[in-house]
Amino acid sequence: MMKFKPFTKKYDFSEKAPTSDFPAYFAQPLFNWFLEVADYANVLDKYNRYYLKQSFRNSLQITFHETVPEEFEDFFKYVYTDSDRTANYIALWLQNYTKQSQAMQLEYILRQGNSAYQVSLVKKDAGEYDTGVYDLVMRVPDEIKKSSADALKNNLLMEAWQLAYSRKPDDERVVTKCCNFLEGYLGKKYFPKDPKPQLKKFVHAFQNKPSMLKYLGDTIVNPKNALTDLLVNVSDIRGQHTEGNGRTPTHEEAIFVLHATIFIWNIDNGATR
């Protein structure tokens, strides 16, 4: 894979917003990738040109409720005419037919092309030849992923993260899972005898007795309202929607709740007393 350090700002795309479209410069690399994966998956016939096997074509048409061309070049042109369709076909290829080296190849294409999408491994113990273990998700900056890595070892937070950064985020479930995590985590640490842990009760207790909070930097951040204020905001967002009632949280609110939860876990886990 080619290395490149831009000489001028014209070709330095590091500060450019990622694109959720698939500009023309993606076309040939993605065509090659689609073809390689499909050939590896044995879903093509070859008679001077590549064609979709009829059974595979039928499956695609039933899945997408669309009629797709039989000849592979025409099929790809059809897929590429619409960015939403392109993203969904990439997702299907990843979810069913792609092995490790092909997933890495696609991730390189998307990253270098400044795509808003990235390849995600959904089965952590998968081998290099396993298929059906990848998906397409929204790209998250490396710095954010690195700072969240330890917290995401918790299954509930990992589920919330995947729901938040999927191509079709489920904001209500993100908020619910994060709040459930906080109630369980903080309840076990600070209120082990409380049979019904609730964020609002925690907030009132922390506001009335800030000294009970123990977290990394608690001797520096004084008064201890920084953590409590985060919990107030998280609790308010949950209270405004509550599954089945009220309004649905916005995506911005869901992302805030997720990263506030991760931040609380990170600083609280640094406490040693």
C-alpha positions in Angstrom: 0.0 0.0 0.0 1.3 3.4 -1.0 2.7 5.9 1.6 2.1 9.6 1.1 3.0 12.7 3.1 1.4 15.8 1.4 3.9 18.4 0.2 1.3 21.2 -0.1 -2.0 21.9 1.6 -4.0 21.2 -1.6 -3.5 17.5 -1.1 -3.7 17.4 2.7 -7.1 16.1 3.4 -6.6 15.5 7.2 -8.8 18.4 8.1 -11.5 17.8 5.5 -14.8 16.6 6.6 -15.4 12.9 5.8 -17.8 12.2 2.9 -20.8 9.9 3.1 -21.0 9.9 -0.7 -18.8 7.9 -3.1 -17.1 10.4 -5.5 -15.7 9.2 -8.8 -12.2 8.5 -7.3 -13.8 5.6 -5.4 -15.2 3.9 -8.4 -12.4 1.7 -9.8 -11.0 0.7 -6.4 -14.4 -0.3 -5.2 -15.2 -2.1 -8.5 -12.0 -4.2 -8.0 -12.9 -4.9 -4.4 -16.5 -6.0 -5.2 -15.3 -8.2 -8.0 -12.5 -9.8 -5.9 -14.9 -10.6 -3.0 -17.6 -11.9 -5.3 -15.2 -14.1 -7.1 -13.8 -15.5 -3.8 -17.4 -16.2 -2.7 -18.1 -18.1 -5.8 -21.2 -16.2 -6.7 -20.1 -15.4 -10.3 -20.0 -17.2 -13.6 -17.5 -16.3 -16.3 -18.1 -16.4 -20.1 -15.7 -13.9 -21.5 -17.1 -11.6 -18.8 -18.3 -12.0 -15.3 -22.0 -12.5 -14.6 -23.9 -12.9 -11.3 -25.0 -16.5 -10.8 -28.7 -16.6 -11.1 -29.4 -17.9 -7.6 -27.2 -15.1 -6.2 -28.9 -12.5 -8.4 -32.3 -13.7 -7.2 -31.2 -13.3 -3.6 -30.0 -9.8 -4.2 -33.3 -8.8 -5.9 -35.4 -10.2 -3.1 -33.2 -8.6 -0.4 -33.2 -5.2 -2.0 -36.6 -5.2 -3.7 -34.8 -4.1 -6.9 -34.0 -5.6 -10.3 -30.3 -5.8 -10.8 -28.3 -6.4 -14.0 -26.8 -9.8 -14.6 -23.5 -8.8 -16.1 -21.1 -7.7 -13.4 -19.9 -4.4 -14.8 -23.5 -3.3 -15.4 -24.4 -4.5 -11.9 -21.6 -2.4 -10.4 -22.6 0.7 -12.4 -26.2 0.2 -11.1 -25.0 -0.1 -7.5 -22.7 3.0 -7.9 -25.4 5.3 -9.2 -26.7 5.9 -5.7 -24.5 6.4 -2.6 -27.1 4.9 -0.2 -27.3 1.8 -2.4 -23.5 1.6 -2.7 -23.1 1.7 1.1 -25.7 -1.0 1.6 -24.2 -3.3 -1.0 -20.8 -2.8 0.7 -22.4 -3.7 4.0 -23.9 -6.9 2.5 -20.5 -7.9 1.0 -18.9 -7.4 4.4 -21.6 -9.2 6.4 -21.5 -12.3 4.2 -18.5 -12.9 2.0 -15.4 -10.9 3.1 -12.3 -12.4 4.7 -9.7 -10.5 6.7 -7.4 -9.4 3.9 -10.3 -8.1 1.8 -11.7 -6.3 4.8 -8.4 -4.6 5.4 -8.2 -3.7 1.7 -11.6 -2.0 1.8 -10.7 -0.2 5.0 -7.6 1.2 3.3 -9.7 2.4 0.4 -12.3 4.1 2.6 -9.7 5.7 5.0 -7.5 7.0 2.2 -10.6 8.3 0.4 -11.8 10.2 3.5 -15.0 8.2 3.7 -17.4 8.7 6.6 -17.7 4.9 6.7 -15.3 2.3 8.1 -15.0 -1.5 8.3 -15.8 -3.0 11.7 -15.0 -6.5 13.0 -18.1 -7.7 14.8 -16.7 -11.0 16.0 -13.5 -10.4 18.0 -12.2 -13.9 17.9 -12.6 -14.3 14.1 -9.8 -15.9 12.1 -8.3 -14.4 8.9 -10.4 -16.6 6.6 -13.7 -16.3 8.5 -16.5 -14.6 6.6 -19.7 -13.0 7.9 -17.7 -11.2 10.7 -17.5 -7.7 9.4 -19.9 -4.7 8.9 -19.9 -1.2 7.7 -20.2 1.5 10.4 -19.8 5.3 10.7 -16.1 6.3 11.1 -15.0 7.4 14.5 -11.7 9.4 15.0 -8.8 7.2 16.2 -8.3 9.5 19.3 -11.9 8.9 20.4 -11.7 5.1 19.9 -8.4 4.9 21.8 -9.8 6.9 24.8 -12.9 4.7 24.8 -11.2 1.3 24.4 -11.1 0.2 28.1 -14.7 1.2 28.8 -15.9 -0.6 25.7 -14.7 -3.9 27.2 -18.0 -3.8 29.0 -20.6 -5.5 26.9 -23.4 -3.0 27.6 -21.3 0.0 26.6 -20.0 -1.9 23.5 -23.6 -2.5 22.5 -24.4 1.2 23.0 -21.4 2.2 21.0 -22.4 -0.1 18.1 -25.9 1.3 18.2 -24.7 4.9 18.2 -22.2 4.5 15.3 -24.1 2.1 13.1 -25.3 3.3 9.7 -28.8 3.5 11.2 -28.3 4.6 14.8 -30.8 3.7 17.4 -30.6 6.7 19.7 -33.3 5.6 22.1 -31.5 2.3 22.9 -28.1 4.1 23.2 -29.5 6.3 25.9 -31.3 3.4 27.7 -28.2 1.1 27.7 -25.9 3.9 28.9 -28.3 4.8 31.7 -28.7 1.2 32.7 -24.9 0.8 32.8 -24.5 3.9 35.0 -27.3 2.8 37.4 -25.7 -0.6 37.7 -22.1 0.6 37.9 -22.6 3.6 40.2 -25.2 1.7 42.3 -22.8 -1.1 43.0 -20.0 1.2 44.0 -21.8 3.9 46.0 -25.2 2.4 46.9 -24.7 -1.4 47.1 -27.8 -1.8 49.4 -30.2 0.1 47.2 -32.6 -2.4 45.6 -33.7 0.1 42.9 -30.8 2.2 41.7 -31.8 5.3 39.8 -29.7 8.1 38.3 -31.9 10.9 39.8 -31.4 9.4 43.3 -27.7 9.3 42.7 -27.6 12.9 41.6 -29.5 14.1 44.7 -27.1 12.1 46.9 -24.0 13.5 45.2 -25.3 17.0 45.4 -26.1 16.7 49.1 -22.8 15.0 49.9 -20.1 15.7 47.3 -17.4 14.2 49.5 -18.7 10.7 48.8 -17.5 10.9 45.2 -14.1 9.3 44.6 -12.6 9.6 41.2 -9.4 10.4 39.4 -8.6 14.0 40.0 -11.2 14.5 42.7 -8.7 16.6 44.7 -8.1 18.9 41.8 -11.7 19.4 40.5 -13.3 21.3 43.4 -16.2 21.7 44.0 -17.1 18.2 42.8 -19.9 19.3 40.5 -18.3 18.5 37.2 -19.2 14.8 37.4 -22.6 15.5 39.0 -23.5 18.0 36.3 -22.8 15.3 33.7 -25.1 12.9 35.5 -27.8 15.6 35.7 -27.6 16.1 31.9 -27.7 12.4 31.2 -30.6 11.9 33.6 -32.5 14.8 32.1 -32.1 13.4 28.6 -33.4 10.0 29.7 -36.2 11.6 31.6 -37.4 13.5 28.5 -37.9 10.4 26.5 -38.2 7.2 28.6 -38.9 4.3 26.3 -42.4 4.2 25.1 -43.2 7.8 26.3 -42.2 11.3 25.6 -39.9 12.2 22.8 -37.1 10.3 21.1 -33.6 11.6 21.9 -31.7 13.2 19.1 -28.6 11.6 17.7 -26.5 14.5 19.2 -28.1 13.7 22.7 -27.4 10.0 22.3 -23.7 10.6 21.4 -23.4 13.0 24.4 -24.9 10.4 26.7 -22.6 7.7 25.3 -19.4 9.7 25.7 -20.4 11.2 29.0 -20.9 7.6 30.3 -17.5 6.6 29.0 -15.9 9.7 30.5 -17.5 8.9 33.9 -16.3 5.4 33.7 -12.7 6.5 32.7 -12.2 8.9 35.6 -14.1 6.8 38.1 -12.0 3.8 37.2 -8.9 5.8 38.0 -9.9 6.1 41.6 -7.8 4.0 44.0 -9.5 4.7 47.3 
